[in-house]
């Protein structure tokens, strides 16, 4: 039986949750529905945080949004490149899709400034 991805993740940057879950999946764990919702909620929180930051700090918002987009790109580029099983690839792809949607949101917000 496959090991489920645990909710025991260390605190750190806003993108550590994504990174930790991707590493666990690459190590053979399965993405649970609960963690899928956690990822969804994290994306929603990050979008809301970006909107608030942009409204409160319009002068610094463009730099902030560029840093966020760079962090996402770095995470996607640095993920493990080894061969994954189809189910693992599917789960990693789902996480990557969320990150790319978040990156696109940051780009739209950046362009609106």
Jmol script that loads the backbone (N, CA, C; Angstrom):
load data "model"
ATOM      1  N   UNK A   1       0.838  -1.182   0.000  1.00  0.00           N
ATOM      2  CA  UNK A   1       0.000   0.000   0.000  1.00  0.00           C
ATOM      3  C   UNK A   1       0.882   1.243   0.000  1.00  0.00           C
ATOM      4  N   UNK A   2       0.501   2.230  -0.776  1.00  0.00           N
ATOM      5  CA  UNK A   2       1.265   3.471  -0.869  1.00  0.00           C
ATOM      6  C   UNK A   2       1.131   4.280   0.406  1.00  0.00           C
ATOM      7  N   UNK A   3       2.213   4.945   0.746  1.00  0.00           N
ATOM      8  CA  UNK A   3       2.223   5.850   1.892  1.00  0.00           C
ATOM      9  C   UNK A   3       1.549   7.153   1.472  1.00  0.00           C
ATOM     10  N   UNK A   4       0.702   7.703   2.324  1.00  0.00           N
ATOM     11  CA  UNK A   4       0.059   8.987   2.030  1.00  0.00           C
ATOM     12  C   UNK A   4       1.004  10.121   2.377  1.00  0.00           C
ATOM     13  N   UNK A   5       0.887  11.212   1.648  1.00  0.00           N
ATOM     14  CA  UNK A   5       1.675  12.394   1.968  1.00  0.00           C
ATOM     15  C   UNK A   5       1.193  12.898   3.316  1.00  0.00           C
ATOM     16  N   UNK A   6       2.112  13.165   4.207  1.00  0.00           N
ATOM     17  CA  UNK A   6       1.725  13.610   5.543  1.00  0.00           C
ATOM     18  C   UNK A   6       1.535  15.108   5.582  1.00  0.00           C
ATOM     19  N   UNK A   7       0.811  15.567   6.568  1.00  0.00           N
ATOM     20  CA  UNK A   7       0.608  16.991   6.768  1.00  0.00           C
ATOM     21  C   UNK A   7       1.701  17.607   7.613  1.00  0.00           C
ATOM     22  N   UNK A   8       2.714  16.831   8.003  1.00  0.00           N
ATOM     23  CA  UNK A   8       3.791  17.322   8.857  1.00  0.00           C
ATOM     24  C   UNK A   8       4.841  18.005   7.995  1.00  0.00           C
ATOM     25  N   UNK A   9       4.692  19.293   7.831  1.00  0.00           N
ATOM     26  CA  UNK A   9       5.599  20.049   6.988  1.00  0.00           C
ATOM     27  C   UNK A   9       6.186  21.185   7.804  1.00  0.00           C
ATOM     28  N   UNK A  10       7.451  21.480   7.574  1.00  0.00           N
ATOM     29  CA  UNK A  10       8.112  22.539   8.334  1.00  0.00           C
ATOM     30  C   UNK A  10       7.653  23.911   7.859  1.00  0.00           C
ATOM     31  N   UNK A  11       7.678  24.850   8.780  1.00  0.00           N
ATOM     32  CA  UNK A  11       7.348  26.230   8.428  1.00  0.00           C
ATOM     33  C   UNK A  11       8.506  26.815   7.641  1.00  0.00           C
ATOM     34  N   UNK A  12       8.236  27.766   6.812  1.00  0.00           N
ATOM     35  CA  UNK A  12       9.295  28.390   6.020  1.00  0.00           C
ATOM     36  C   UNK A  12       8.691  29.374   5.054  1.00  0.00           C
ATOM     37  N   UNK A  13       9.168  29.348   3.835  1.00  0.00           N
ATOM     38  CA  UNK A  13       8.660  30.285   2.840  1.00  0.00           C
ATOM     39  C   UNK A  13       7.258  29.883   2.405  1.00  0.00           C
ATOM     40  N   UNK A  14       6.621  30.774   1.677  1.00  0.00           N
ATOM     41  CA  UNK A  14       5.257  30.519   1.227  1.00  0.00           C
ATOM     42  C   UNK A  14       5.154  29.332   0.278  1.00  0.00           C
ATOM     43  N   UNK A  15       6.257  28.962  -0.344  1.00  0.00           N
ATOM     44  CA  UNK A  15       6.217  27.884  -1.328  1.00  0.00           C
ATOM     45  C   UNK A  15       6.778  26.564  -0.801  1.00  0.00           C
ATOM     46  N   UNK A  16       7.146  26.512   0.475  1.00  0.00           N
ATOM     47  CA  UNK A  16       7.670  25.279   1.060  1.00  0.00           C
ATOM     48  C   UNK A  16       6.643  24.155   1.049  1.00  0.00           C
ATOM     49  N   UNK A  17       5.372  24.485   1.211  1.00  0.00           N
ATOM     50  CA  UNK A  17       4.327  23.469   1.179  1.00  0.00           C
ATOM     51  C   UNK A  17       4.344  22.746  -0.161  1.00  0.00           C
ATOM     52  N   UNK A  18       4.410  23.499  -1.243  1.00  0.00           N
ATOM     53  CA  UNK A  18       4.439  22.901  -2.576  1.00  0.00           C
ATOM     54  C   UNK A  18       5.679  22.023  -2.748  1.00  0.00           C
ATOM     55  N   UNK A  19       6.821  22.558  -2.350  1.00  0.00           N
ATOM     56  CA  UNK A  19       8.079  21.833  -2.498  1.00  0.00           C
ATOM     57  C   UNK A  19       8.071  20.538  -1.691  1.00  0.00           C
ATOM     58  N   UNK A  20       7.622  20.598  -0.452  1.00  0.00           N
ATOM     59  CA  UNK A  20       7.615  19.416   0.412  1.00  0.00           C
ATOM     60  C   UNK A  20       6.700  18.328  -0.134  1.00  0.00           C
ATOM     61  N   UNK A  21       5.546  18.709  -0.617  1.00  0.00           N
ATOM     62  CA  UNK A  21       4.617  17.719  -1.160  1.00  0.00           C
ATOM     63  C   UNK A  21       5.173  17.108  -2.442  1.00  0.00           C
ATOM     64  N   UNK A  22       5.792  17.915  -3.289  1.00  0.00           N
ATOM     65  CA  UNK A  22       6.388  17.384  -4.517  1.00  0.00           C
ATOM     66  C   UNK A  22       7.490  16.379  -4.199  1.00  0.00           C
ATOM     67  N   UNK A  23       8.323  16.681  -3.223  1.00  0.00           N
ATOM     68  CA  UNK A  23       9.402  15.768  -2.836  1.00  0.00           C
ATOM     69  C   UNK A  23       8.822  14.466  -2.302  1.00  0.00           C
ATOM     70  N   UNK A  24       7.786  14.550  -1.473  1.00  0.00           N
ATOM     71  CA  UNK A  24       7.184  13.333  -0.931  1.00  0.00           C
ATOM     72  C   UNK A  24       6.571  12.477  -2.036  1.00  0.00           C
ATOM     73  N   UNK A  25       5.936  13.109  -3.016  1.00  0.00           N
ATOM     74  CA  UNK A  25       5.366  12.357  -4.137  1.00  0.00           C
ATOM     75  C   UNK A  25       6.482  11.688  -4.931  1.00  0.00           C
ATOM     76  N   UNK A  26       7.561  12.412  -5.185  1.00  0.00           N
ATOM     77  CA  UNK A  26       8.687  11.840  -5.919  1.00  0.00           C
ATOM     78  C   UNK A  26       9.315  10.675  -5.159  1.00  0.00           C
ATOM     79  N   UNK A  27       9.149  10.661  -3.840  1.00  0.00           N
ATOM     80  CA  UNK A  27       9.669   9.565  -3.022  1.00  0.00           C
ATOM     81  C   UNK A  27       8.666   8.433  -2.863  1.00  0.00           C
ATOM     82  N   UNK A  28       7.543   8.490  -3.569  1.00  0.00           N
ATOM     83  CA  UNK A  28       6.603   7.384  -3.590  1.00  0.00           C
ATOM     84  C   UNK A  28       5.316   7.587  -2.823  1.00  0.00           C
ATOM     85  N   UNK A  29       5.121   8.713  -2.192  1.00  0.00           N
ATOM     86  CA  UNK A  29       3.889   8.963  -1.451  1.00  0.00           C
ATOM     87  C   UNK A  29       2.764   9.357  -2.411  1.00  0.00           C
ATOM     88  N   UNK A  30       1.544   9.311  -1.930  1.00  0.00           N
ATOM     89  CA  UNK A  30       0.379   9.685  -2.729  1.00  0.00           C
ATOM     90  C   UNK A  30      -0.201  10.996  -2.223  1.00  0.00           C
ATOM     91  N   UNK A  31      -0.657  11.813  -3.142  1.00  0.00           N
ATOM     92  CA  UNK A  31      -1.305  13.072  -2.800  1.00  0.00           C
ATOM     93  C   UNK A  31      -2.723  12.771  -2.334  1.00  0.00           C
ATOM     94  N   UNK A  32      -3.040  13.152  -1.106  1.00  0.00           N
ATOM     95  CA  UNK A  32      -4.373  12.904  -0.568  1.00  0.00           C
ATOM     96  C   UNK A  32      -5.305  14.051  -0.933  1.00  0.00           C
ATOM     97  N   UNK A  33      -6.592  13.791  -0.827  1.00  0.00           N
ATOM     98  CA  UNK A  33      -7.580  14.831  -1.119  1.00  0.00           C
ATOM     99  C   UNK A  33      -7.427  16.002  -0.153  1.00  0.00           C
ATOM    100  N   UNK A  34      -7.117  15.709   1.102  1.00  0.00           N
ATOM    101  CA  UNK A  34      -6.926  16.761   2.098  1.00  0.00           C
ATOM    102  C   UNK A  34      -5.777  17.687   1.699  1.00  0.00           C
ATOM    103  N   UNK A  35      -4.655  17.108   1.286  1.00  0.00           N
ATOM    104  CA  UNK A  35      -3.520  17.936   0.885  1.00  0.00           C
ATOM    105  C   UNK A  35      -3.797  18.678  -0.416  1.00  0.00           C
ATOM    106  N   UNK A  36      -4.593  18.086  -1.272  1.00  0.00           N
ATOM    107  CA  UNK A  36      -4.989  18.785  -2.487  1.00  0.00           C
ATOM    108  C   UNK A  36      -5.770  20.048  -2.125  1.00  0.00           C
ATOM    109  N   UNK A  37      -6.650  19.944  -1.145  1.00  0.00           N
ATOM    110  CA  UNK A  37      -7.390  21.121  -0.675  1.00  0.00           C
ATOM    111  C   UNK A  37      -6.464  22.109   0.018  1.00  0.00           C
ATOM    112  N   UNK A  38      -5.475  21.602   0.748  1.00  0.00           N
ATOM    113  CA  UNK A  38      -4.506  22.495   1.389  1.00  0.00           C
ATOM    114  C   UNK A  38      -3.766  23.319   0.337  1.00  0.00           C
ATOM    115  N   UNK A  39      -3.381  22.674  -0.762  1.00  0.00           N
ATOM    116  CA  UNK A  39      -2.702  23.385  -1.845  1.00  0.00           C
ATOM    117  C   UNK A  39      -3.617  24.443  -2.457  1.00  0.00           C
ATOM    118  N   UNK A  40      -4.868  24.066  -2.654  1.00  0.00           N
ATOM    119  CA  UNK A  40      -5.839  25.018  -3.196  1.00  0.00           C
ATOM    120  C   UNK A  40      -5.978  26.224  -2.267  1.00  0.00           C
ATOM    121  N   UNK A  41      -6.138  25.963  -0.980  1.00  0.00           N
ATOM    122  CA  UNK A  41      -6.269  27.053  -0.003  1.00  0.00           C
ATOM    123  C   UNK A  41      -5.016  27.913   0.046  1.00  0.00           C
ATOM    124  N   UNK A  42      -3.849  27.280  -0.052  1.00  0.00           N
ATOM    125  CA  UNK A  42      -2.593  28.032  -0.031  1.00  0.00           C
ATOM    126  C   UNK A  42      -2.517  28.968  -1.236  1.00  0.00           C
ATOM    127  N   UNK A  43      -2.915  28.486  -2.404  1.00  0.00           N
ATOM    128  CA  UNK A  43      -2.924  29.336  -3.602  1.00  0.00           C
ATOM    129  C   UNK A  43      -3.870  30.520  -3.411  1.00  0.00           C
ATOM    130  N   UNK A  44      -5.056  30.249  -2.874  1.00  0.00           N
ATOM    131  CA  UNK A  44      -6.015  31.326  -2.626  1.00  0.00           C
ATOM    132  C   UNK A  44      -5.437  32.352  -1.658  1.00  0.00           C
ATOM    133  N   UNK A  45      -4.795  31.876  -0.592  1.00  0.00           N
ATOM    134  CA  UNK A  45      -4.182  32.780   0.388  1.00  0.00           C
ATOM    135  C   UNK A  45      -3.077  33.622  -0.242  1.00  0.00           C
ATOM    136  N   UNK A  46      -2.248  32.993  -1.068  1.00  0.00           N
ATOM    137  CA  UNK A  46      -1.155  33.721  -1.710  1.00  0.00           C
ATOM    138  C   UNK A  46      -1.676  34.782  -2.679  1.00  0.00           C
ATOM    139  N   UNK A  47      -2.761  34.468  -3.383  1.00  0.00           N
ATOM    140  CA  UNK A  47      -3.362  35.453  -4.282  1.00  0.00           C
ATOM    141  C   UNK A  47      -3.914  36.638  -3.489  1.00  0.00           C
ATOM    142  N   UNK A  48      -4.618  36.328  -2.418  1.00  0.00           N
ATOM    143  CA  UNK A  48      -5.182  37.388  -1.577  1.00  0.00           C
ATOM    144  C   UNK A  48      -4.071  38.248  -0.974  1.00  0.00           C
ATOM    145  N   UNK A  49      -3.016  37.595  -0.487  1.00  0.00           N
ATOM    146  CA  UNK A  49      -1.879  38.334   0.079  1.00  0.00           C
ATOM    147  C   UNK A  49      -1.260  39.277  -0.953  1.00  0.00           C
ATOM    148  N   UNK A  50      -1.137  38.799  -2.188  1.00  0.00           N
ATOM    149  CA  UNK A  50      -0.541  39.622  -3.243  1.00  0.00           C
ATOM    150  C   UNK A  50      -1.418  40.832  -3.554  1.00  0.00           C
ATOM    151  N   UNK A  51      -2.724  40.623  -3.600  1.00  0.00           N
ATOM    152  CA  UNK A  51      -3.634  41.744  -3.853  1.00  0.00           C
ATOM    153  C   UNK A  51      -3.549  42.783  -2.737  1.00  0.00           C
ATOM    154  N   UNK A  52      -3.519  42.319  -1.507  1.00  0.00           N
ATOM    155  CA  UNK A  52      -3.426  43.230  -0.359  1.00  0.00           C
ATOM    156  C   UNK A  52      -2.102  43.978  -0.392  1.00  0.00           C
ATOM    157  N   UNK A  53      -1.015  43.247  -0.640  1.00  0.00           N
ATOM    158  CA  UNK A  53       0.298  43.891  -0.685  1.00  0.00           C
ATOM    159  C   UNK A  53       0.345  44.951  -1.785  1.00  0.00           C
ATOM    160  N   UNK A  54      -0.194  44.611  -2.947  1.00  0.00           N
ATOM    161  CA  UNK A  54      -0.185  45.557  -4.068  1.00  0.00           C
ATOM    162  C   UNK A  54      -0.999  46.808  -3.742  1.00  0.00           C
ATOM    163  N   UNK A  55      -2.101  46.624  -3.026  1.00  0.00           N
ATOM    164  CA  UNK A  55      -2.930  47.775  -2.659  1.00  0.00           C
ATOM    165  C   UNK A  55      -2.255  48.644  -1.602  1.00  0.00           C
ATOM    166  N   UNK A  56      -1.587  48.012  -0.644  1.00  0.00           N
ATOM    167  CA  UNK A  56      -0.962  48.758   0.451  1.00  0.00           C
ATOM    168  C   UNK A  56       0.401  49.339   0.088  1.00  0.00           C
ATOM    169  N   UNK A  57       1.107  48.682  -0.832  1.00  0.00           N
ATOM    170  CA  UNK A  57       2.470  49.093  -1.186  1.00  0.00           C
ATOM    171  C   UNK A  57       2.630  49.172  -2.706  1.00  0.00           C
ATOM    172  N   UNK A  58       1.890  50.058  -3.354  1.00  0.00           N
ATOM    173  CA  UNK A  58       1.948  50.099  -4.821  1.00  0.00           C
ATOM    174  C   UNK A  58       3.345  50.373  -5.368  1.00  0.00           C
ATOM    175  N   UNK A  59       4.154  51.080  -4.621  1.00  0.00           N
ATOM    176  CA  UNK A  59       5.506  51.413  -5.075  1.00  0.00           C
ATOM    177  C   UNK A  59       6.403  50.165  -5.123  1.00  0.00           C
ATOM    178  N   UNK A  60       6.225  49.266  -4.172  1.00  0.00           N
ATOM    179  CA  UNK A  60       7.059  48.066  -4.075  1.00  0.00           C
ATOM    180  C   UNK A  60       6.410  46.824  -4.684  1.00  0.00           C
ATOM    181  N   UNK A  61       5.153  46.932  -5.100  1.00  0.00           N
ATOM    182  CA  UNK A  61       4.393  45.759  -5.531  1.00  0.00           C
ATOM    183  C   UNK A  61       4.990  45.062  -6.746  1.00  0.00           C
ATOM    184  N   UNK A  62       5.481  45.816  -7.709  1.00  0.00           N
ATOM    185  CA  UNK A  62       6.032  45.187  -8.923  1.00  0.00           C
ATOM    186  C   UNK A  62       7.229  44.306  -8.580  1.00  0.00           C
ATOM    187  N   UNK A  63       8.107  44.794  -7.736  1.00  0.00           N
ATOM    188  CA  UNK A  63       9.268  44.008  -7.317  1.00  0.00           C
ATOM    189  C   UNK A  63       8.821  42.760  -6.549  1.00  0.00           C
ATOM    190  N   UNK A  64       7.868  42.920  -5.654  1.00  0.00           N
ATOM    191  CA  UNK A  64       7.316  41.813  -4.871  1.00  0.00           C
ATOM    192  C   UNK A  64       6.759  40.728  -5.789  1.00  0.00           C
ATOM    193  N   UNK A  65       5.971  41.143  -6.785  1.00  0.00           N
ATOM    194  CA  UNK A  65       5.357  40.178  -7.696  1.00  0.00           C
ATOM    195  C   UNK A  65       6.394  39.487  -8.571  1.00  0.00           C
ATOM    196  N   UNK A  66       7.414  40.211  -8.998  1.00  0.00           N
ATOM    197  CA  UNK A  66       8.495  39.582  -9.767  1.00  0.00           C
ATOM    198  C   UNK A  66       9.235  38.549  -8.921  1.00  0.00           C
ATOM    199  N   UNK A  67       9.476  38.873  -7.653  1.00  0.00           N
ATOM    200  CA  UNK A  67      10.131  37.909  -6.759  1.00  0.00           C
ATOM    201  C   UNK A  67       9.288  36.654  -6.603  1.00  0.00           C
ATOM    202  N   UNK A  68       7.973  36.819  -6.480  1.00  0.00           N
ATOM    203  CA  UNK A  68       7.078  35.671  -6.345  1.00  0.00           C
ATOM    204  C   UNK A  68       7.127  34.793  -7.589  1.00  0.00           C
ATOM    205  N   UNK A  69       7.069  35.416  -8.739  1.00  0.00           N
ATOM    206  CA  UNK A  69       7.114  34.654  -9.987  1.00  0.00           C
ATOM    207  C   UNK A  69       8.447  33.928 -10.128  1.00  0.00           C
ATOM    208  N   UNK A  70       9.525  34.578  -9.760  1.00  0.00           N
ATOM    209  CA  UNK A  70      10.844  33.948  -9.808  1.00  0.00           C
ATOM    210  C   UNK A  70      10.917  32.755  -8.858  1.00  0.00           C
ATOM    211  N   UNK A  71      10.345  32.882  -7.674  1.00  0.00           N
ATOM    212  CA  UNK A  71      10.344  31.775  -6.712  1.00  0.00           C
ATOM    213  C   UNK A  71       9.605  30.564  -7.275  1.00  0.00           C
ATOM    214  N   UNK A  72       8.486  30.804  -7.945  1.00  0.00           N
ATOM    215  CA  UNK A  72       7.729  29.706  -8.547  1.00  0.00           C
ATOM    216  C   UNK A  72       8.535  29.062  -9.668  1.00  0.00           C
ATOM    217  N   UNK A  73       9.116  29.870 -10.537  1.00  0.00           N
ATOM    218  CA  UNK A  73       9.926  29.329 -11.639  1.00  0.00           C
ATOM    219  C   UNK A  73      11.096  28.518 -11.110  1.00  0.00           C
ATOM    220  N   UNK A  74      11.746  29.011 -10.074  1.00  0.00           N
ATOM    221  CA  UNK A  74      12.872  28.293  -9.473  1.00  0.00           C
ATOM    222  C   UNK A  74      12.417  26.952  -8.924  1.00  0.00           C
ATOM    223  N   UNK A  75      11.278  26.929  -8.257  1.00  0.00           N
ATOM    224  CA  UNK A  75      10.741  25.684  -7.711  1.00  0.00           C
ATOM    225  C   UNK A  75      10.457  24.688  -8.827  1.00  0.00           C
ATOM    226  N   UNK A  76       9.858  25.144  -9.907  1.00  0.00           N
ATOM    227  CA  UNK A  76       9.534  24.245 -11.016  1.00  0.00           C
ATOM    228  C   UNK A  76      10.786  23.736 -11.720  1.00  0.00           C
ATOM    229  N   UNK A  77      11.784  24.590 -11.863  1.00  0.00           N
ATOM    230  CA  UNK A  77      13.017  24.194 -12.543  1.00  0.00           C
ATOM    231  C   UNK A  77      13.831  23.222 -11.696  1.00  0.00           C
ATOM    232  N   UNK A  78      13.855  23.443 -10.385  1.00  0.00           N
ATOM    233  CA  UNK A  78      14.703  22.645  -9.504  1.00  0.00           C
ATOM    234  C   UNK A  78      14.083  21.338  -9.048  1.00  0.00           C
ATOM    235  N   UNK A  79      12.866  21.044  -9.463  1.00  0.00           N
ATOM    236  CA  UNK A  79      12.266  19.788  -9.018  1.00  0.00           C
ATOM    237  C   UNK A  79      13.048  18.611  -9.583  1.00  0.00           C
ATOM    238  N   UNK A  80      12.940  17.511  -8.924  1.00  0.00           N
ATOM    239  CA  UNK A  80      13.688  16.317  -9.298  1.00  0.00           C
ATOM    240  C   UNK A  80      13.394  15.927 -10.740  1.00  0.00           C
ATOM    241  N   UNK A  81      14.445  15.599 -11.473  1.00  0.00           N
ATOM    242  CA  UNK A  81      14.298  15.266 -12.888  1.00  0.00           C
ATOM    243  C   UNK A  81      14.312  13.751 -13.146  1.00  0.00           C
ATOM    244  N   UNK A  82      14.369  12.964 -12.082  1.00  0.00           N
ATOM    245  CA  UNK A  82      14.441  11.515 -12.295  1.00  0.00           C
ATOM    246  C   UNK A  82      13.122  10.972 -12.839  1.00  0.00           C
ATOM    247  N   UNK A  83      13.178   9.754 -13.322  1.00  0.00           N
ATOM    248  CA  UNK A  83      11.992   9.117 -13.888  1.00  0.00           C
ATOM    249  C   UNK A  83      10.953   8.894 -12.799  1.00  0.00           C
ATOM    250  N   UNK A  84       9.733   9.259 -13.108  1.00  0.00           N
ATOM    251  CA  UNK A  84       8.634   9.061 -12.180  1.00  0.00           C
ATOM    252  C   UNK A  84       7.618   8.123 -12.810  1.00  0.00           C
ATOM    253  N   UNK A  85       6.896   7.423 -11.965  1.00  0.00           N
ATOM    254  CA  UNK A  85       5.817   6.566 -12.441  1.00  0.00           C
ATOM    255  C   UNK A  85       4.680   7.461 -12.931  1.00  0.00           C
ATOM    256  N   UNK A  86       3.824   6.936 -13.807  1.00  0.00           N
ATOM    257  CA  UNK A  86       2.740   7.762 -14.362  1.00  0.00           C
ATOM    258  C   UNK A  86       1.869   8.438 -13.296  1.00  0.00           C
ATOM    259  N   UNK A  87       1.537   7.726 -12.231  1.00  0.00           N
ATOM    260  CA  UNK A  87       0.706   8.316 -11.176  1.00  0.00           C
ATOM    261  C   UNK A  87       1.445   9.463 -10.486  1.00  0.00           C
ATOM    262  N   UNK A  88       2.750   9.283 -10.262  1.00  0.00           N
ATOM    263  CA  UNK A  88       3.546  10.349  -9.652  1.00  0.00           C
ATOM    264  C   UNK A  88       3.605  11.555 -10.589  1.00  0.00           C
ATOM    265  N   UNK A  89       3.811  11.301 -11.873  1.00  0.00           N
ATOM    266  CA  UNK A  89       3.863  12.386 -12.853  1.00  0.00           C
ATOM    267  C   UNK A  89       2.553  13.165 -12.866  1.00  0.00           C
ATOM    268  N   UNK A  90       1.446  12.448 -12.789  1.00  0.00           N
ATOM    269  CA  UNK A  90       0.129  13.083 -12.786  1.00  0.00           C
ATOM    270  C   UNK A  90      -0.044  13.984 -11.559  1.00  0.00           C
ATOM    271  N   UNK A  91       0.394  13.507 -10.406  1.00  0.00           N
ATOM    272  CA  UNK A  91       0.254  14.293  -9.181  1.00  0.00           C
ATOM    273  C   UNK A  91       1.181  15.508  -9.188  1.00  0.00           C
ATOM    274  N   UNK A  92       2.407  15.332  -9.657  1.00  0.00           N
ATOM    275  CA  UNK A  92       3.342  16.456  -9.763  1.00  0.00           C
ATOM    276  C   UNK A  92       2.799  17.477 -10.761  1.00  0.00           C
ATOM    277  N   UNK A  93       2.246  16.987 -11.869  1.00  0.00           N
ATOM    278  CA  UNK A  93       1.675  17.879 -12.876  1.00  0.00           C
ATOM    279  C   UNK A  93       0.550  18.721 -12.280  1.00  0.00           C
ATOM    280  N   UNK A  94      -0.285  18.121 -11.428  1.00  0.00           N
ATOM    281  CA  UNK A  94      -1.383  18.858 -10.793  1.00  0.00           C
ATOM    282  C   UNK A  94      -0.845  19.991  -9.920  1.00  0.00           C
ATOM    283  N   UNK A  95       0.240  19.741  -9.211  1.00  0.00           N
ATOM    284  CA  UNK A  95       0.851  20.778  -8.374  1.00  0.00           C
ATOM    285  C   UNK A  95       1.470  21.857  -9.256  1.00  0.00           C
ATOM    286  N   UNK A  96       2.154  21.438 -10.313  1.00  0.00           N
ATOM    287  CA  UNK A  96       2.747  22.404 -11.239  1.00  0.00           C
ATOM    288  C   UNK A  96       1.675  23.301 -11.853  1.00  0.00           C
ATOM    289  N   UNK A  97       0.522  22.725 -12.185  1.00  0.00           N
ATOM    290  CA  UNK A  97      -0.571  23.513 -12.758  1.00  0.00           C
ATOM    291  C   UNK A  97      -1.022  24.597 -11.790  1.00  0.00           C
ATOM    292  N   UNK A  98      -1.141  24.252 -10.518  1.00  0.00           N
ATOM    293  CA  UNK A  98      -1.526  25.250  -9.508  1.00  0.00           C
ATOM    294  C   UNK A  98      -0.483  26.361  -9.436  1.00  0.00           C
ATOM    295  N   UNK A  99       0.780  25.988  -9.457  1.00  0.00           N
ATOM    296  CA  UNK A  99       1.850  26.984  -9.386  1.00  0.00           C
ATOM    297  C   UNK A  99       1.858  27.885 -10.615  1.00  0.00           C
ATOM    298  N   UNK A 100       1.618  27.314 -11.778  1.00  0.00           N
ATOM    299  CA  UNK A 100       1.575  28.112 -13.006  1.00  0.00           C
ATOM    300  C   UNK A 100       0.374  29.059 -13.014  1.00  0.00           C
ATOM    301  N   UNK A 101      -0.756  28.609 -12.468  1.00  0.00           N
ATOM    302  CA  UNK A 101      -1.917  29.491 -12.349  1.00  0.00           C
ATOM    303  C   UNK A 101      -1.610  30.647 -11.406  1.00  0.00           C
ATOM    304  N   UNK A 102      -0.921  30.349 -10.319  1.00  0.00           N
ATOM    305  CA  UNK A 102      -0.528  31.386  -9.372  1.00  0.00           C
ATOM    306  C   UNK A 102       0.436  32.368 -10.033  1.00  0.00           C
ATOM    307  N   UNK A 103       1.365  31.852 -10.805  1.00  0.00           N
ATOM    308  CA  UNK A 103       2.324  32.692 -11.524  1.00  0.00           C
ATOM    309  C   UNK A 103       1.592  33.595 -12.526  1.00  0.00           C
ATOM    310  N   UNK A 104       0.615  33.059 -13.224  1.00  0.00           N
ATOM    311  CA  UNK A 104      -0.172  33.850 -14.173  1.00  0.00           C
ATOM    312  C   UNK A 104      -0.966  34.936 -13.446  1.00  0.00           C
ATOM    313  N   UNK A 105      -1.485  34.607 -12.267  1.00  0.00           N
ATOM    314  CA  UNK A 105      -2.195  35.608 -11.472  1.00  0.00           C
ATOM    315  C   UNK A 105      -1.261  36.754 -11.104  1.00  0.00           C
ATOM    316  N   UNK A 106      -0.051  36.414 -10.662  1.00  0.00           N
ATOM    317  CA  UNK A 106       0.931  37.448 -10.319  1.00  0.00           C
ATOM    318  C   UNK A 106       1.243  38.323 -11.534  1.00  0.00           C
ATOM    319  N   UNK A 107       1.338  37.708 -12.700  1.00  0.00           N
ATOM    320  CA  UNK A 107       1.626  38.470 -13.922  1.00  0.00           C
ATOM    321  C   UNK A 107       0.488  39.439 -14.243  1.00  0.00           C
ATOM    322  N   UNK A 108      -0.756  38.977 -14.110  1.00  0.00           N
ATOM    323  CA  UNK A 108      -1.904  39.861 -14.370  1.00  0.00           C
ATOM    324  C   UNK A 108      -1.932  41.017 -13.377  1.00  0.00           C
ATOM    325  N   UNK A 109      -1.676  40.713 -12.113  1.00  0.00           N
ATOM    326  CA  UNK A 109      -1.664  41.758 -11.092  1.00  0.00           C
ATOM    327  C   UNK A 109      -0.533  42.746 -11.361  1.00  0.00           C
ATOM    328  N   UNK A 110       0.620  42.231 -11.762  1.00  0.00           N
ATOM    329  CA  UNK A 110       1.774  43.075 -12.103  1.00  0.00           C
ATOM    330  C   UNK A 110       1.417  44.033 -13.238  1.00  0.00           C
ATOM    331  N   UNK A 111       0.787  43.496 -14.276  1.00  0.00           N
ATOM    332  CA  UNK A 111       0.434  44.311 -15.441  1.00  0.00           C
ATOM    333  C   UNK A 111      -0.656  45.331 -15.133  1.00  0.00           C
ATOM    334  N   UNK A 112      -1.451  45.068 -14.105  1.00  0.00           N
ATOM    335  CA  UNK A 112      -2.516  45.995 -13.729  1.00  0.00           C
ATOM    336  C   UNK A 112      -1.985  47.187 -12.941  1.00  0.00           C
ATOM    337  N   UNK A 113      -0.755  47.098 -12.459  1.00  0.00           N
ATOM    338  CA  UNK A 113      -0.190  48.199 -11.661  1.00  0.00           C
ATOM    339  C   UNK A 113       0.275  49.344 -12.539  1.00  0.00           C
TER     340      UNK A 113
END
end "model"
wireframe off; spacefill off
backbone 0.3
color backbone group
